[in-house]
C-alpha cells in the first residue's frame, strides 16, 4: 500500500470495544514500538522472563493499585481468554458441585455467566430485569440472596442494553464478584467490598488481549484444588500471571493507560468527565420530543454505553449511514437488540459527544 493511501485523520470512534484509546498513549506506543528506549528492541519482542518485561508488569500493577486504591491483600492478575473465560473459571474455582451461587441477571453478559456457572453447580437468580427487556437495574430491595451461596455475581455495566449499577449491592457476609469489563477505571470504587473483580481490557484499560483480575487473598484460598492448570487462579497468582507467556503487549499498553489516568488526576477526575460527556448525549435524546427514545430508564442509565432508538428501523439505518459519512464510527446497536449505541469510554473526548448531539439535532430536523 502506498503511504498516501493511509488515513491519518482521527474520527470519532463510538465502538463498544475494542474501543478508543487515549491519543497520548497511542503516540507513546508508536514512538516505542520499533525500539523501547534503552532496550534496543520492540516491546513486541521482549521475553516475558526478562527483567525489562518484569519491570513493565510490576509498574502496571503498581499504577493500577494506586488508581483503584487496591489493598495489599489483593492480587492483580492478567489472564487470557477474555472476560468470557472468567464466567467458567469463577464457577470452577469457587462454586462447589454440591453448592450454589447467586447471580444478578441484568443482560446478555449476566445470562452468559449464569449459563457457564450452571455447568458446575446450582445458580440462584437473586434479581433480574429480564421481564422489561433489561431496561433497568434492580434495586437493592428487590435482591434476594440465598443463605449458603458461595458468592454473589453481578455485571456493573451492561454494554448491550445501556444500563449501569449506581450502587454496589450489599450482600452481607457473602463474597461479592463483579464483571466490570465496561466501566472499570471510569470512576472510584471501594475495592475492599469485592472478593473478585474482573474486566476485559479492551474498553477502558487498553487494547484487546487480556483480562485483568483483582482477587482478595482470603477468597483465593477457598478455590478448589486439582483444577486444570490454566484455569486455576492459585496457579496464576503464585506465578504472578507468568505461568505461561502472558499478553505482553496488552499489559504494556494497560500500563501506559494507567499512567495516563494518574497524570490526568485519577478516577475522581475521570468520573466527572464521564458524567458530563454522557449528559450531553442524554440531553439530546430527552429534548427530542420523543424522536429519540432511550432504552434504559433514567435512573439506570449507563455513562459508558448510551442506547437509543428512532421511530423506525429505516430511519436507524439512515442515521448510521449518514453518521459514518459525517465522521462518526460504531454507532450501530448490538445485533441482538438493534437501534443505536454510543459508547463513550474514558478516552472518548467531550468534543465528540457535542458533535454527535449536534448531528442528532440536525438529523431529527431533516427527517
C-alpha positions as CSV (number, residue, x, y, z in Angstrom):
1,X,0.0,0.0,0.0
2,X,1.2,3.5,-0.9
3,X,1.6,5.7,2.2
4,X,-0.6,8.3,0.5
5,X,-3.5,5.8,0.8
6,X,-3.3,5.7,4.6
7,X,-5.9,7.7,6.5
8,X,-4.2,9.6,9.3
9,X,-7.0,11.9,10.4
10,X,-8.8,10.6,13.6
11,X,-12.6,10.1,13.5
12,X,-14.9,9.8,16.4
13,X,-14.9,6.2,17.5
14,X,-18.1,5.2,19.4
15,X,-17.3,1.5,19.2
16,X,-18.2,-0.6,22.2
17,X,-14.9,-2.5,22.1
18,X,-12.2,-2.8,21.2
19,X,-12.6,0.9,21.9
20,X,-10.9,4.3,21.7
21,X,-7.6,4.7,23.5
22,X,-6.1,8.0,24.7
23,X,-4.1,9.7,22.0
24,X,-1.0,10.4,24.2
25,X,-0.9,6.6,24.9
26,X,-1.1,5.7,21.2
27,X,1.6,8.2,20.3
28,X,4.0,6.9,23.0
29,X,3.3,3.3,21.9
30,X,4.0,4.4,18.3
31,X,7.3,6.0,19.3
32,X,8.4,3.0,21.4
33,X,7.2,0.3,19.0
34,X,10.3,-0.1,17.0
35,X,12.7,0.1,19.9
36,X,11.9,0.6,23.6
37,X,14.2,3.4,24.9
38,X,17.3,1.9,26.4
39,X,16.4,-1.6,25.4
40,X,17.2,-1.8,21.7
41,X,14.2,-4.0,20.7
42,X,10.4,-3.6,20.4
43,X,8.2,-4.2,23.3
44,X,6.6,-6.8,21.0
45,X,9.8,-8.8,21.1
46,X,10.6,-8.8,24.8
47,X,10.9,-12.0,26.7
48,X,8.3,-12.3,29.4
49,X,11.0,-13.9,31.5
50,X,13.3,-10.9,31.2
51,X,13.9,-8.1,33.7
52,X,12.5,-5.5,31.3
53,X,9.1,-7.0,31.0
54,X,9.0,-8.0,34.6
55,X,9.6,-4.3,35.3
56,X,6.7,-3.3,33.0
57,X,4.4,-5.8,34.7
58,X,5.3,-4.6,38.1
59,X,4.9,-0.9,37.3
60,X,1.5,-1.6,35.6
61,X,0.3,-3.4,38.8
62,X,1.6,-0.6,41.0
63,X,-0.2,2.1,39.0
64,X,-3.4,0.2,38.9
65,X,-3.2,-0.3,42.6
66,X,-2.7,3.4,43.1
67,X,-5.6,4.3,40.7
68,X,-8.1,2.0,42.3
69,X,-6.8,2.1,45.9
70,X,-6.3,-1.7,45.8
71,X,-5.4,-3.0,49.3
72,X,-2.2,-5.0,49.8
73,X,-4.1,-8.3,50.4
74,X,-5.3,-8.4,46.8
75,X,-3.6,-9.9,43.7
76,X,-3.7,-8.2,40.3
77,X,-3.6,-10.8,37.5
78,X,-3.6,-10.6,33.7
79,X,-5.2,-13.6,32.2
80,X,-6.2,-14.7,28.7
81,X,-9.5,-15.9,27.2
82,X,-11.4,-12.7,27.7
83,X,-14.0,-11.9,30.4
84,X,-16.0,-14.8,29.0
85,X,-13.3,-17.2,30.2
86,X,-13.9,-15.9,33.7
87,X,-17.5,-17.0,33.5
88,X,-16.2,-20.5,33.6
89,X,-13.1,-20.0,35.8
90,X,-15.0,-18.3,38.6
91,X,-17.5,-21.2,38.9
92,X,-14.9,-23.9,38.5
93,X,-12.7,-22.3,41.3
94,X,-15.4,-21.2,43.7
95,X,-18.7,-22.9,43.1
96,X,-18.8,-26.4,44.7
97,X,-20.6,-29.0,42.6
98,X,-22.9,-29.6,45.6
99,X,-23.2,-25.9,46.3
100,X,-24.9,-22.8,44.8
101,X,-24.1,-19.2,43.8
102,X,-26.2,-16.2,43.5
103,X,-26.3,-14.2,40.2
104,X,-28.0,-10.9,39.4
105,X,-29.3,-11.0,35.8
106,X,-29.2,-7.7,34.1
107,X,-28.3,-8.5,30.5
108,X,-26.7,-10.7,27.9
109,X,-23.3,-11.0,29.7
110,X,-25.0,-11.9,33.0
111,X,-27.0,-14.6,31.2
112,X,-23.8,-16.0,29.7
113,X,-22.1,-16.0,33.1
114,X,-25.1,-17.9,34.5
115,X,-25.1,-20.4,31.7
116,X,-21.5,-21.3,32.4
117,X,-21.9,-21.4,36.2
118,X,-24.8,-23.9,35.7
119,X,-22.4,-26.3,34.2
120,X,-20.6,-26.5,37.6
121,X,-23.3,-26.1,40.2
122,X,-26.6,-24.6,41.2
123,X,-27.4,-21.0,40.3
124,X,-29.9,-18.9,42.2
125,X,-31.0,-15.7,40.4
126,X,-31.0,-13.1,43.1
127,X,-32.6,-10.4,41.0
128,X,-33.4,-9.7,37.4
129,X,-34.8,-7.1,35.0
130,X,-35.4,-9.5,32.1
131,X,-39.2,-9.1,32.3
132,X,-38.7,-5.5,31.0
133,X,-36.0,-6.4,28.4
134,X,-33.2,-5.3,30.8
135,X,-34.1,-1.6,30.7
136,X,-33.3,-1.1,34.4
137,X,-31.2,-2.2,37.3
138,X,-33.0,-4.0,40.1
139,X,-32.9,-2.0,43.4
140,X,-31.2,-3.3,46.5
141,X,-34.7,-4.0,48.0
142,X,-35.5,-6.3,45.1
143,X,-32.4,-8.6,45.6
144,X,-32.9,-11.8,47.4
145,X,-29.7,-13.8,48.4
146,X,-29.6,-17.4,49.4
147,X,-28.1,-18.2,52.8
148,X,-25.5,-20.7,51.6
149,X,-24.3,-19.0,48.4
150,X,-20.6,-19.4,47.6
151,X,-20.6,-15.9,46.2
152,X,-22.8,-13.2,44.6
153,X,-22.0,-12.2,41.0
154,X,-23.2,-9.2,39.1
155,X,-22.2,-7.1,36.0
156,X,-21.7,-3.5,36.9
157,X,-22.4,-2.1,33.4
158,X,-24.3,-3.6,30.6
159,X,-22.9,-2.6,27.2
160,X,-25.8,-4.0,25.1
161,X,-28.7,-2.5,26.9
162,X,-27.0,0.6,28.2
163,X,-27.7,0.2,32.0
164,X,-25.3,0.6,34.9
165,X,-25.4,-0.1,38.6
166,X,-25.4,3.2,40.5
167,X,-24.7,1.3,43.7
168,X,-22.6,-1.7,45.0
169,X,-25.0,-4.4,46.2
170,X,-24.9,-5.1,49.9
171,X,-24.5,-8.9,50.2
172,X,-23.8,-9.4,53.9
173,X,-21.1,-11.9,54.5
174,X,-21.2,-13.3,51.0
175,X,-18.2,-12.9,48.7
176,X,-19.0,-10.3,46.0
177,X,-17.8,-10.9,42.5
178,X,-18.2,-8.3,39.7
179,X,-17.7,-8.2,36.0
180,X,-16.5,-4.6,35.4
181,X,-15.4,-5.1,31.9
182,X,-17.1,-1.9,30.5
183,X,-16.9,0.6,33.4
184,X,-13.7,-0.2,35.3
185,X,-11.5,2.9,35.7
186,X,-14.4,5.2,34.9
187,X,-14.6,6.4,38.5
188,X,-13.6,5.5,42.0
189,X,-14.7,2.2,43.6
190,X,-14.2,0.6,47.0
191,X,-12.2,-2.5,46.1
192,X,-12.4,-3.8,49.6
193,X,-16.1,-4.5,49.2
194,X,-15.3,-7.1,46.5
195,X,-13.7,-10.5,46.7
196,X,-13.0,-10.6,42.9
197,X,-13.3,-8.0,40.2
198,X,-12.6,-8.9,36.6
199,X,-12.6,-6.9,33.4
200,X,-11.6,-7.3,29.8
201,X,-9.0,-4.7,28.9
202,X,-10.4,-3.6,25.6
203,X,-12.8,-0.8,26.7
204,X,-11.3,1.5,29.4
205,X,-8.0,-0.2,30.2
206,X,-6.2,-0.8,26.9
207,X,-6.4,-3.0,23.7
208,X,-7.9,-6.4,23.5
209,X,-6.0,-9.5,24.6
210,X,-6.1,-9.7,28.4
211,X,-8.5,-9.8,31.3
212,X,-7.5,-8.0,34.5
213,X,-8.5,-9.9,37.7
214,X,-8.3,-8.3,41.1
215,X,-8.7,-11.0,43.7
216,X,-8.7,-11.0,47.5
217,X,-6.2,-13.4,49.2
218,X,-8.9,-14.7,51.5
219,X,-11.2,-15.6,48.6
220,X,-8.3,-17.1,46.6
221,X,-7.6,-19.5,49.5
222,X,-11.1,-21.0,49.1
223,X,-10.5,-22.0,45.4
224,X,-10.9,-25.7,44.5
225,X,-7.9,-28.0,44.2
226,X,-6.9,-30.1,41.3
227,X,-8.2,-27.9,38.5
228,X,-6.7,-27.8,35.0
229,X,-3.6,-25.7,35.4
230,X,-4.5,-22.8,33.1
231,X,-7.9,-22.5,34.8
232,X,-6.6,-22.4,38.3
233,X,-6.5,-18.9,40.0
234,X,-4.0,-20.2,42.6
235,X,-1.5,-21.2,39.9
236,X,-1.9,-17.9,38.0
237,X,-1.5,-15.9,41.3
238,X,1.5,-17.9,42.5
239,X,3.2,-17.3,39.2
240,X,2.2,-13.6,39.0
241,X,0.4,-14.2,35.7
242,X,3.7,-15.6,34.3
243,X,3.0,-19.3,34.3
244,X,3.0,-19.2,30.5
245,X,3.6,-16.4,28.1
246,X,1.1,-13.6,29.0
247,X,-0.3,-11.0,26.6
248,X,2.8,-8.9,27.0
249,X,1.9,-6.0,24.6
250,X,-1.6,-5.6,26.1
251,X,-0.1,-5.4,29.6
252,X,2.4,-2.8,28.4
253,X,-0.5,-0.7,26.9
254,X,-2.6,-1.1,30.1
255,X,0.5,0.3,31.9
256,X,0.6,3.3,29.6
257,X,-3.2,3.9,30.2
258,X,-2.8,3.6,33.9
259,X,0.0,6.2,34.0
260,X,-2.0,8.5,31.7
261,X,-5.0,8.3,34.1
262,X,-2.8,9.1,37.1
263,X,-1.3,12.0,35.3
264,X,-4.8,13.3,34.4
265,X,-5.7,13.4,38.1
266,X,-7.1,9.9,38.8
267,X,-10.5,8.4,38.8
268,X,-12.4,11.2,40.5
269,X,-11.5,13.4,37.6
270,X,-12.5,10.7,35.1
271,X,-15.9,10.2,36.9
272,X,-16.7,13.9,36.4
273,X,-15.6,13.9,32.8
274,X,-17.7,10.8,32.1
275,X,-20.8,12.3,33.7
276,X,-20.5,15.4,31.6
277,X,-20.0,13.5,28.4
278,X,-22.9,11.2,28.9
279,X,-25.2,14.1,29.9
280,X,-24.6,15.8,26.5
281,X,-26.0,12.9,24.6
282,X,-28.8,12.1,27.0
283,X,-29.9,15.7,26.9
284,X,-30.1,15.4,23.1
285,X,-32.3,12.3,23.5
286,X,-34.5,13.8,26.2
287,X,-35.0,17.1,24.3
288,X,-36.0,15.5,21.0
289,X,-39.8,15.3,21.7
290,X,-39.8,11.6,21.5
291,X,-37.9,11.3,18.2
292,X,-35.0,9.6,20.1
293,X,-36.1,7.1,22.7
294,X,-33.5,5.9,25.3
295,X,-33.7,2.2,26.1
296,X,-32.6,2.4,29.7
297,X,-34.7,4.0,32.3
298,X,-33.3,7.4,33.5
299,X,-32.3,6.0,37.0
300,X,-30.4,3.1,35.4
301,X,-28.6,4.8,32.5
302,X,-25.0,3.9,31.7
303,X,-22.3,6.6,31.5
304,X,-20.4,4.3,29.1
305,X,-22.9,2.9,26.6
306,X,-25.8,5.1,25.6
307,X,-28.5,3.1,23.8
308,X,-31.5,4.6,21.9
309,X,-34.0,4.0,19.2
310,X,-35.5,6.1,16.4
311,X,-39.2,6.0,15.2
312,X,-38.4,3.3,12.6
313,X,-35.6,0.8,11.6
314,X,-35.4,2.6,8.2
315,X,-34.5,5.8,10.0
316,X,-32.0,4.0,12.1
317,X,-30.2,2.6,9.1
318,X,-30.2,6.1,7.5
319,X,-28.8,7.5,10.7
320,X,-25.9,5.0,10.8
321,X,-25.1,5.7,7.1
322,X,-25.2,9.4,7.4
323,X,-23.3,9.4,10.7
324,X,-20.5,7.4,9.1
325,X,-20.2,10.0,6.3
326,X,-20.1,12.7,9.0
327,X,-17.0,11.1,10.7
328,X,-18.7,9.0,13.4
329,X,-18.0,5.3,13.7
330,X,-19.5,2.5,15.6
331,X,-23.0,3.9,16.3
332,X,-24.9,0.8,15.2
333,X,-26.6,-1.0,18.1
334,X,-25.7,-4.5,19.1
335,X,-27.2,-7.1,16.7
336,X,-29.3,-8.7,19.4
337,X,-31.3,-5.5,20.2
338,X,-30.8,-3.2,17.2
339,X,-31.1,0.5,17.5
340,X,-28.2,2.8,18.1
341,X,-25.4,2.8,20.7
342,X,-22.8,5.5,21.5
343,X,-20.0,4.1,23.7
344,X,-18.1,7.0,25.3
345,X,-15.4,5.4,27.4
346,X,-12.7,7.2,29.3
347,X,-10.7,8.2,26.3
348,X,-13.6,9.5,24.3
349,X,-13.5,13.3,24.1
350,X,-16.2,15.7,25.2
351,X,-16.0,17.4,21.8
352,X,-17.1,14.1,20.2
353,X,-20.2,14.0,22.3
354,X,-21.0,17.6,21.5
355,X,-20.5,16.9,17.8
356,X,-22.9,13.8,18.0
357,X,-25.5,15.8,19.8
358,X,-25.4,18.5,17.1
359,X,-25.6,15.8,14.4
360,X,-28.6,14.2,16.2
361,X,-30.4,17.5,16.3
362,X,-29.8,18.1,12.6
363,X,-30.8,14.6,11.6
364,X,-34.1,15.0,13.6
365,X,-34.9,18.3,11.9
366,X,-34.3,16.8,8.5
367,X,-36.1,13.5,8.9
